[in-house]
Amino acid sequence: MKKIIFLLFLLPLSLFSQEDLLNDLENEAEIDKTVIAAFKGLKVVNFESTKLADKKDFYFIVAHRFGSVKNGFDDFFGLDNAVTQLKFIYGFNDWLNIGIARSSFQKKYGIHAKYRLIAQETDGFPVTLVGYNLITVNTSLGQDEYPNLEFADRLTYTSQLLISKKFNESFSLLVAPTFIHENLATRSRKALNDGTTLNYDEKNNQYALGLGGRYKISNRVSINADYGIHLNRNKNSNFQNPLSVGVDIETGGHVFQMHFTNAQAMFEDGFIIQGQGDWTDGDFFFGFNISRVF
């Protein structure tokens, strides 16, 4: 009987102790308010998204842009004139990616760094900020056209601030202020009736604004689009602002991207400055990206 009374006396003390312990654990626990998956792919369509490869993830990406669909069956809607980019990306940690790539368009090589500055939070910071820096080397430039060509002339530098906001589970937007420096500026040509040609060079320092969005239509499928506004393009330029529309399909943790775009180049300096197609003339390209994560 004395033992029972003693246990009944200790029971309330035990309950109070457990409650105090739980309260202490709740106070010490950090609630992760980070908003994730504004975009499921590393790119929106052409523009980089704010998604990064996870720590120690290794991506191998194969990207194709076929020729213009404008010529129809003559080149099988552009399938005879494909360009390919091979890219490798490694996640050094949770906030830094390094990548290298090679594109058959202008035989161009590139190396980039992509790094998260701050993440969007629920009831906290309203957007995600990611930095992106790219250096490309254009190996297709020849001495015949540029007799005094040096290696430095082949280099182009791109810097972007990627700003995204996930409004809900279905809808995300991206804004990408962009600065591009070409050591050898892109040249546009205009043929005159007398057989001569006028050359118009872009400025070495060029500015653009990228806009992108994603709308999820099912658990595995989203509609994506992006557009680049070149802010100081030469008025005599042969090139167009890049407009791209595509579909992202999630397959077992990977994303397969299919799209139409008026820019065949895949590096930022290429599709922003040298978008050669015109949507109003039916002059655009079909493309896709396939990624494999190791």
C-alpha positions, 0 to 999 in steps of 0.5 A: 500500500505504501508503495502505491501511494509513493508511485501516485505521488511521483507520477505528477512530478514525472509528467511535469518533468516530461512536459518541461523536457518537450518544451525545451526541445521545441524551443531548441528546434530550428524550423526550416522555412526555406521555400524549395522547388521554384523551378525543377530544372537547372534552366527555365528554358534558355535562362538559368533558373535558381535551382542548383545541383545538390551537394556532391551531385554530378550532372551530365546534360545533353542539349540539342537545338535543331535547325529552323523549322521554317524550311519544312521537309527540305531539311526535315524541319531542322533535324538535319542541322542540329547543334549539340551542347555537352555539359558537366556540373558538380555540386561542391556544396549546398550553395555552389555549383561549377560547370564546364561545357562544349557547344558545336555552335561556334565550337564554343567552350564555357566554364561557369559558377553558380552560387546561392546568395540567399533563399526564399523563406516562408514568412521571411525573405521574399525571393531567392537570389542566385549569382551566375558567372560564365566565361566562354571561348569561341574557337570558330573565329578565324584568322582569315576574317580577323587577321590580328586575332588574339586568344583574348579576342575569343573570350566573352564574360557573362554575369547574372543575378537570378531572382526568383519567387515561388508564389504557390505550388504551381507558379514561379517567376524569374527575373535575371539582370544580365551583363555581358562583355565581349572582347570581340563584339558581335558583328552584323552585316548589311548587304547593299545593292551595289554589292558592298557590305556594311558592318555594324558592331555591338558595344563590348559591354552589353546589358539585358534583362531576362524574364522567365516563368513556370506553371505546373499543370500536373504533378510531373508536367509544367509549362515554362517560358523565358524572354531576354530583352537586350537593352543596348542592341545596335539598331542595325543588328541582324539579331532578335531578342530570344523568346522560348516556350517549353514543357518540363517533364519530371521522370523519376527525379530527373527533368526532361525539357522540350521547347521551341526557341528563336535562338539556336545558341545555348550559352548565355552570350549566344542566345541573348546577343545572337538570337537569329530566328524571327517567330513572326516568320515561322523561323524558330528551332525545336530543342530539348535537354536531357540530364543524368545525375550521378 
